[in-house]
Amino acid sequence: MNKTLFLLLAFLLPIAVWGQSLVPTAAPVMKIVAADGTTSEESSYEGGAPLHVRFEAHPENQGARTPLYEWRFLKDGDSTPFLLRYDENTEYTFAQSGSFRVQLLASFVLGKDTVSYEMDTPFRIVITESKLEMPNAFTPNGDGTNDVFRAKEGYRSLVEFKAMVFNRWGKKVAEWGNPADGWDGRSGGSDAPDGAYYLVVKARGADGVRYDIKKTINLLRKSIGTGGS
C-alpha cells in the first residue's frame, strides 16, 4: 500500500468512527413568555394564570436520523398525560391552578435502528390560586398616588375579568377588562364629580373561583391618605 494513502487512511478512520459514535440526544428548554412577548428561560416556574410557555427540544447529534418528539403534559400525581404534543417546539397556555410536569421523549430513527431519549427531570410549573380585591376609594388629583381606581396589588391567576362603574343615576362611566387597567376618574372627556359611585366586577380565577363584587366606591380628589384601602 502506498505510504501516503496508508497515512491518510490512518488519519481519517478514527475521525469517521468518532463521528459515528456520537449519540443523538436533546437539550430541551422551557421559556416563559411575558405579555410583551419577551421570554425567560427556566427549569421550573411558579406564578399566576394565564401563563404562556414555549417548549423547545433542541436536538443534538441527530445526523441523518429522523427525529420523533413527544411532549407529555401531566398534572402532579397523575401518570397519564392530559395533553400530548408531537412537534419539535410547542407552546401551551396554563389557565388552571395546580402543579404540572412537562417531559420530552424523543426517538432518532435510521432504518431499523432507533436511539431513544427521555428527559431525566421534567419541567415543573405551579399555577397559584386566584386572588382579587378591589379598593373602596381613590383620589385622582394628579399627585401620582392612588390616581387610578384598579384592583389592589397582589391579584393573581385571573383568567376572566370585567369591571364597570356607574354613577348615582345608573349611567356607566367606566369599563375595563384587565385587572392591571382601571378608571382615571374621568367621564366623557372631563373630570367626573367627587362622590359615591357603584362598582360591579365579575371575574373568574384559574382555580374556578368566581368573583362577583358589587359595592359603593368613593371618588375623592382631596387625598385621604389611605392608599385606596
C-alpha positions as CSV (number, residue, x, y, z in Angstrom):
1,M,0.0,0.0,0.0
2,N,1.2,3.4,-0.9
3,K,2.7,5.0,2.2
4,T,0.9,8.3,1.7
5,L,-2.5,6.5,1.3
6,F,-1.8,4.5,4.4
7,L,-1.2,7.6,6.4
8,L,-4.3,9.3,5.1
9,L,-6.5,6.3,6.0
10,A,-4.9,6.1,9.4
11,F,-5.8,9.8,9.9
12,L,-9.4,9.7,8.6
13,L,-10.6,6.4,10.0
14,P,-10.6,7.5,13.7
15,I,-12.5,10.6,12.7
16,A,-15.1,8.6,10.9
17,V,-15.5,6.2,13.8
18,W,-15.7,9.0,16.3
19,G,-18.4,10.7,14.1
20,Q,-20.5,7.6,14.0
21,S,-20.2,7.1,17.8
22,L,-21.9,10.4,18.7
23,V,-25.2,9.5,20.3
24,P,-28.2,11.6,19.3
25,T,-29.8,13.4,22.2
26,A,-31.8,16.6,23.1
27,A,-31.3,19.6,25.3
28,P,-34.9,20.7,26.0
29,V,-35.6,24.3,27.1
30,M,-38.6,25.9,28.7
31,K,-39.3,29.6,28.1
32,I,-41.8,31.7,30.0
33,V,-43.4,34.2,27.6
34,A,-44.3,37.5,29.1
35,A,-47.3,39.7,28.0
36,D,-44.9,41.9,25.9
37,G,-43.5,38.8,24.1
38,T,-40.2,38.7,25.9
39,T,-39.0,35.3,27.2
40,S,-37.1,34.0,30.1
41,E,-35.5,30.5,30.3
42,E,-36.5,28.5,33.4
43,S,-36.3,24.9,34.6
44,S,-39.3,25.4,37.0
45,Y,-41.7,28.3,37.5
46,E,-44.4,29.4,39.9
47,G,-46.9,32.1,39.0
48,G,-50.4,33.1,38.2
49,A,-52.5,32.2,35.2
50,P,-52.8,32.7,32.4
51,L,-49.2,31.6,31.9
52,H,-47.9,31.2,28.3
53,V,-44.9,28.8,27.9
54,R,-42.8,27.7,25.0
55,F,-41.0,24.4,25.0
56,E,-38.1,23.7,22.6
57,A,-36.4,20.3,22.0
58,H,-33.0,21.4,20.7
59,P,-31.9,18.0,19.2
60,E,-28.1,17.3,19.1
61,N,-26.0,14.9,17.0
62,Q,-29.1,13.6,15.1
63,G,-27.1,13.3,11.8
64,A,-29.1,11.5,9.1
65,R,-31.6,10.2,11.7
66,T,-35.3,11.2,11.6
67,P,-36.3,12.7,15.0
68,L,-39.7,11.9,16.5
69,Y,-40.9,14.0,19.5
70,E,-43.4,13.5,22.2
71,W,-44.1,16.3,24.8
72,R,-46.0,14.9,27.8
73,F,-48.1,17.3,29.9
74,L,-49.1,15.9,33.3
75,K,-50.7,17.1,36.5
76,D,-48.8,16.2,39.6
77,G,-49.9,12.8,40.9
78,D,-51.1,11.6,37.5
79,S,-49.3,9.1,35.4
80,T,-51.4,9.7,32.3
81,P,-50.8,12.9,30.3
82,F,-53.7,15.3,29.9
83,L,-52.0,16.5,26.7
84,L,-49.5,15.2,24.1
85,R,-47.7,17.3,21.5
86,Y,-45.6,15.9,18.7
87,D,-43.8,18.9,17.3
88,E,-40.1,19.8,17.9
89,N,-41.2,23.0,19.5
90,T,-44.6,23.7,21.1
91,E,-46.4,26.3,23.1
92,Y,-49.1,26.0,25.8
93,T,-51.1,28.4,28.0
94,F,-51.7,27.2,31.5
95,A,-55.1,28.5,32.6
96,Q,-55.9,26.3,35.6
97,S,-54.3,26.3,39.1
98,G,-52.3,23.4,40.2
99,S,-48.9,21.7,39.8
100,F,-47.8,20.4,36.4
101,R,-44.9,18.5,34.8
102,V,-43.8,18.7,31.2
103,Q,-41.5,16.0,29.9
104,L,-39.9,15.4,26.5
105,L,-39.4,11.9,25.0
106,A,-37.7,11.6,21.6
107,S,-36.6,8.9,19.2
108,F,-34.0,9.2,16.5
109,V,-34.6,6.7,13.7
110,L,-32.2,5.5,10.9
111,G,-33.6,2.5,9.1
112,K,-34.3,-0.2,11.7
113,D,-32.1,1.4,14.3
114,T,-33.7,3.7,16.9
115,V,-32.0,5.7,19.6
116,S,-34.3,6.9,22.4
117,Y,-34.1,9.9,24.6
118,E,-36.1,10.6,27.8
119,M,-35.8,13.8,29.8
120,D,-34.5,13.0,33.3
121,T,-36.0,15.9,35.2
122,P,-39.3,17.2,33.8
123,F,-40.0,20.9,33.8
124,R,-42.2,21.9,36.7
125,I,-44.9,24.6,36.6
126,V,-47.0,25.7,39.6
127,I,-50.1,27.9,38.9
128,T,-51.1,29.6,42.1
129,E,-54.7,30.0,43.4
130,S,-56.5,33.2,42.4
131,K,-56.9,36.4,44.4
132,L,-58.8,39.6,43.8
133,E,-59.6,42.6,46.0
134,M,-60.9,46.0,44.9
135,P,-60.3,49.2,46.9
136,N,-63.1,51.4,48.4
137,A,-61.9,54.8,47.2
138,F,-59.3,56.7,45.1
139,T,-58.0,60.2,44.7
140,P,-57.5,61.2,41.0
141,N,-55.9,64.6,41.8
142,G,-52.7,64.1,39.7
143,D,-50.3,63.7,42.7
144,G,-49.1,60.3,41.4
145,T,-50.6,58.4,44.3
146,N,-53.8,56.5,44.1
147,D,-54.8,58.4,40.9
148,V,-56.4,55.3,39.2
149,F,-59.0,53.0,40.6
150,R,-57.9,49.5,39.9
151,A,-57.6,46.1,41.5
152,K,-55.4,46.0,44.7
153,E,-51.8,44.9,44.3
154,G,-51.4,41.1,44.7
155,Y,-54.2,40.0,42.4
156,R,-53.3,36.8,40.6
157,S,-54.4,33.9,38.4
158,L,-57.4,35.6,36.9
159,V,-58.5,34.2,33.5
160,E,-61.6,36.4,33.2
161,F,-62.1,39.9,34.4
162,K,-64.6,42.7,33.7
163,A,-65.2,45.9,35.8
164,M,-67.8,48.6,35.4
165,V,-68.5,51.8,37.3
166,F,-71.9,53.6,37.4
167,N,-72.9,57.0,38.7
168,R,-75.8,57.5,41.1
169,W,-78.2,57.8,38.1
170,G,-77.2,54.4,36.8
171,K,-75.1,55.7,33.9
172,K,-72.0,53.7,33.1
173,V,-69.0,56.0,33.4
174,A,-66.1,53.4,33.1
175,E,-65.5,49.9,32.0
176,W,-62.3,47.8,31.6
177,G,-61.3,44.2,31.0
178,N,-57.9,43.8,32.5
179,P,-57.2,44.0,36.3
180,A,-54.0,46.0,35.5
181,D,-56.1,48.7,34.0
182,G,-58.6,50.9,35.8
183,W,-60.6,54.2,35.9
184,D,-58.8,57.5,36.0
185,G,-61.8,59.4,37.3
186,R,-62.8,60.9,34.0
187,S,-66.1,60.5,32.1
188,G,-67.0,61.9,28.7
189,G,-63.7,63.7,28.4
190,S,-63.9,65.6,31.7
191,D,-63.4,65.0,35.4
192,A,-66.2,63.1,37.0
193,P,-67.6,64.8,40.1
194,D,-66.5,63.8,43.6
195,G,-68.8,61.4,45.4
196,A,-70.1,57.9,45.5
197,Y,-70.2,55.5,42.6
198,Y,-71.3,51.9,42.2
199,L,-68.8,49.2,41.2
200,V,-69.6,45.9,39.5
201,V,-66.8,43.3,39.0
202,K,-67.2,39.9,37.5
203,A,-64.1,37.7,37.3
204,R,-63.0,34.0,37.3
205,G,-59.8,32.6,38.7
206,A,-57.7,29.7,37.3
207,D,-58.8,27.7,40.3
208,G,-62.5,28.0,39.3
209,V,-63.3,30.7,41.9
210,R,-65.8,33.2,40.7
211,Y,-65.7,36.8,41.9
212,D,-69.0,38.8,41.9
213,I,-68.1,42.2,43.5
214,K,-70.8,44.8,43.9
215,K,-70.2,47.8,46.2
216,T,-70.1,51.6,46.5
217,I,-66.8,53.3,45.9
218,N,-65.8,56.9,46.6
219,L,-64.0,59.4,44.2
220,L,-62.2,62.0,46.4
221,R,-59.8,64.3,44.7
222,K,-58.6,65.5,48.1
223,S,-56.2,62.8,49.2
224,I,-57.5,60.6,52.1
225,G,-54.0,59.1,52.7
226,T,-55.2,55.5,52.8
227,G,-53.8,54.3,49.5
228,G,-57.3,53.3,48.4
229,S,-58.0,50.7,51.0
